[in-house]
Amino acid sequence: MIRDQILIGAGFIVLFAGFMLGYSIAWWQRGRVTERVVADVSGPETAIVLGDIEARVRRSQA
């Protein structure tokens, strides 16, 4: 009985760790996609609003 509870607890921990890993990867990919889109469509200086976060981006004109 105790062994079953330990296995269930370990399963939840593994499930939570997998969810957090997937969420972190998705968040990282979101940032990379945003940077790529800004580089493709923006002028030399651009203000981007994502939700309530505003980011000002300046690209070199080389």
Stockholm file with secondary structure:
# STOCKHOLM 1.0

chainA/1-62         MIRDQILIGAGFIVLFAGFMLGYSIAWWQRGRVTERVVADVSGPETAIVLGDIEARVRRSQA
#=GR chainA/1-62 SS CHHHHHHHHHHHHHHHHHHHHHHHHHHHHHHHHHHHHHHHHCCSEEEEEETTEEEEEECCCC
#=GC SS_cons        CHHHHHHHHHHHHHHHHHHHHHHHHHHHHHHHHHHHHHHHHCCSEEEEEETTEEEEEECCCC
//
